[in-house]
């Protein structure tokens, strides 16, 4: 999944003309409480 997230972040950079300097996973996955249907929260 990490590769997919990085790919999406690169797409955002290209579309918006910005450079993402730092991205962090947040939400239930970051806290270790993810369920099988949890999404991925990136800030």
Phi and psi in radians as a Rosetta constraint file:
Dihedral C 1 N 2 CA 2 C 2 CIRCULARHARMONIC -1.005 0.35
Dihedral N 2 CA 2 C 2 N 3 CIRCULARHARMONIC -0.717 0.35
Dihedral C 2 N 3 CA 3 C 3 CIRCULARHARMONIC -1.097 0.35
Dihedral N 3 CA 3 C 3 N 4 CIRCULARHARMONIC -0.706 0.35
Dihedral C 3 N 4 CA 4 C 4 CIRCULARHARMONIC -1.124 0.35
Dihedral N 4 CA 4 C 4 N 5 CIRCULARHARMONIC -0.739 0.35
Dihedral C 4 N 5 CA 5 C 5 CIRCULARHARMONIC -1.106 0.35
Dihedral N 5 CA 5 C 5 N 6 CIRCULARHARMONIC -0.776 0.35
Dihedral C 5 N 6 CA 6 C 6 CIRCULARHARMONIC -1.077 0.35
Dihedral N 6 CA 6 C 6 N 7 CIRCULARHARMONIC -0.691 0.35
Dihedral C 6 N 7 CA 7 C 7 CIRCULARHARMONIC -1.078 0.35
Dihedral N 7 CA 7 C 7 N 8 CIRCULARHARMONIC -0.783 0.35
Dihedral C 7 N 8 CA 8 C 8 CIRCULARHARMONIC -1.134 0.35
Dihedral N 8 CA 8 C 8 N 9 CIRCULARHARMONIC -0.673 0.35
Dihedral C 8 N 9 CA 9 C 9 CIRCULARHARMONIC -1.127 0.35
Dihedral N 9 CA 9 C 9 N 10 CIRCULARHARMONIC -0.688 0.35
Dihedral C 9 N 10 CA 10 C 10 CIRCULARHARMONIC -1.108 0.35
Dihedral N 10 CA 10 C 10 N 11 CIRCULARHARMONIC -0.682 0.35
Dihedral C 10 N 11 CA 11 C 11 CIRCULARHARMONIC -1.076 0.35
Dihedral N 11 CA 11 C 11 N 12 CIRCULARHARMONIC -0.735 0.35
Dihedral C 11 N 12 CA 12 C 12 CIRCULARHARMONIC -1.092 0.35
Dihedral N 12 CA 12 C 12 N 13 CIRCULARHARMONIC -0.774 0.35
Dihedral C 12 N 13 CA 13 C 13 CIRCULARHARMONIC -0.994 0.35
Dihedral N 13 CA 13 C 13 N 14 CIRCULARHARMONIC -0.823 0.35
Dihedral C 13 N 14 CA 14 C 14 CIRCULARHARMONIC -1.151 0.35
Dihedral N 14 CA 14 C 14 N 15 CIRCULARHARMONIC -0.788 0.35
Dihedral C 14 N 15 CA 15 C 15 CIRCULARHARMONIC -1.142 0.35
Dihedral N 15 CA 15 C 15 N 16 CIRCULARHARMONIC -0.737 0.35
Dihedral C 15 N 16 CA 16 C 16 CIRCULARHARMONIC -1.637 0.35
Dihedral N 16 CA 16 C 16 N 17 CIRCULARHARMONIC -0.150 0.35
Dihedral C 16 N 17 CA 17 C 17 CIRCULARHARMONIC 1.178 0.35
Dihedral N 17 CA 17 C 17 N 18 CIRCULARHARMONIC 0.679 0.35
Dihedral C 17 N 18 CA 18 C 18 CIRCULARHARMONIC -2.220 0.35
Dihedral N 18 CA 18 C 18 N 19 CIRCULARHARMONIC 2.990 0.35
Dihedral C 18 N 19 CA 19 C 19 CIRCULARHARMONIC -2.139 0.35
Dihedral N 19 CA 19 C 19 N 20 CIRCULARHARMONIC 2.144 0.35
Dihedral C 19 N 20 CA 20 C 20 CIRCULARHARMONIC -1.473 0.35
Dihedral N 20 CA 20 C 20 N 21 CIRCULARHARMONIC 2.036 0.35
Dihedral C 20 N 21 CA 21 C 21 CIRCULARHARMONIC -1.541 0.35
Dihedral N 21 CA 21 C 21 N 22 CIRCULARHARMONIC -0.507 0.35
Dihedral C 21 N 22 CA 22 C 22 CIRCULARHARMONIC -2.687 0.35
Dihedral N 22 CA 22 C 22 N 23 CIRCULARHARMONIC 2.298 0.35
Dihedral C 22 N 23 CA 23 C 23 CIRCULARHARMONIC -2.360 0.35
Dihedral N 23 CA 23 C 23 N 24 CIRCULARHARMONIC 2.442 0.35
Dihedral C 23 N 24 CA 24 C 24 CIRCULARHARMONIC -2.335 0.35
Dihedral N 24 CA 24 C 24 N 25 CIRCULARHARMONIC 2.468 0.35
Dihedral C 24 N 25 CA 25 C 25 CIRCULARHARMONIC -1.333 0.35
Dihedral N 25 CA 25 C 25 N 26 CIRCULARHARMONIC 2.381 0.35
Dihedral C 25 N 26 CA 26 C 26 CIRCULARHARMONIC -2.368 0.35
Dihedral N 26 CA 26 C 26 N 27 CIRCULARHARMONIC -3.124 0.35
Dihedral C 26 N 27 CA 27 C 27 CIRCULARHARMONIC 1.498 0.35
Dihedral N 27 CA 27 C 27 N 28 CIRCULARHARMONIC -2.795 0.35
Dihedral C 27 N 28 CA 28 C 28 CIRCULARHARMONIC -1.075 0.35
Dihedral N 28 CA 28 C 28 N 29 CIRCULARHARMONIC -0.622 0.35
Dihedral C 28 N 29 CA 29 C 29 CIRCULARHARMONIC -1.151 0.35
Dihedral N 29 CA 29 C 29 N 30 CIRCULARHARMONIC -0.708 0.35
Dihedral C 29 N 30 CA 30 C 30 CIRCULARHARMONIC -1.133 0.35
Dihedral N 30 CA 30 C 30 N 31 CIRCULARHARMONIC -0.565 0.35
Dihedral C 30 N 31 CA 31 C 31 CIRCULARHARMONIC -1.582 0.35
Dihedral N 31 CA 31 C 31 N 32 CIRCULARHARMONIC -0.058 0.35
Dihedral C 31 N 32 CA 32 C 32 CIRCULARHARMONIC 1.416 0.35
Dihedral N 32 CA 32 C 32 N 33 CIRCULARHARMONIC 0.359 0.35
Dihedral C 32 N 33 CA 33 C 33 CIRCULARHARMONIC -1.994 0.35
Dihedral N 33 CA 33 C 33 N 34 CIRCULARHARMONIC 0.410 0.35
Dihedral C 33 N 34 CA 34 C 34 CIRCULARHARMONIC -1.199 0.35
Dihedral N 34 CA 34 C 34 N 35 CIRCULARHARMONIC 2.478 0.35
Dihedral C 34 N 35 CA 35 C 35 CIRCULARHARMONIC -1.808 0.35
Dihedral N 35 CA 35 C 35 N 36 CIRCULARHARMONIC 2.944 0.35
Dihedral C 35 N 36 CA 36 C 36 CIRCULARHARMONIC -0.988 0.35
Dihedral N 36 CA 36 C 36 N 37 CIRCULARHARMONIC -0.453 0.35
Dihedral C 36 N 37 CA 37 C 37 CIRCULARHARMONIC -1.819 0.35
Dihedral N 37 CA 37 C 37 N 38 CIRCULARHARMONIC 0.252 0.35
Dihedral C 37 N 38 CA 38 C 38 CIRCULARHARMONIC -1.169 0.35
Dihedral N 38 CA 38 C 38 N 39 CIRCULARHARMONIC 2.515 0.35
Dihedral C 38 N 39 CA 39 C 39 CIRCULARHARMONIC -1.548 0.35
Dihedral N 39 CA 39 C 39 N 40 CIRCULARHARMONIC -3.107 0.35
Dihedral C 39 N 40 CA 40 C 40 CIRCULARHARMONIC -1.926 0.35
Dihedral N 40 CA 40 C 40 N 41 CIRCULARHARMONIC 2.157 0.35
Dihedral C 40 N 41 CA 41 C 41 CIRCULARHARMONIC -1.855 0.35
Dihedral N 41 CA 41 C 41 N 42 CIRCULARHARMONIC 2.122 0.35
Dihedral C 41 N 42 CA 42 C 42 CIRCULARHARMONIC -2.145 0.35
Dihedral N 42 CA 42 C 42 N 43 CIRCULARHARMONIC 2.281 0.35
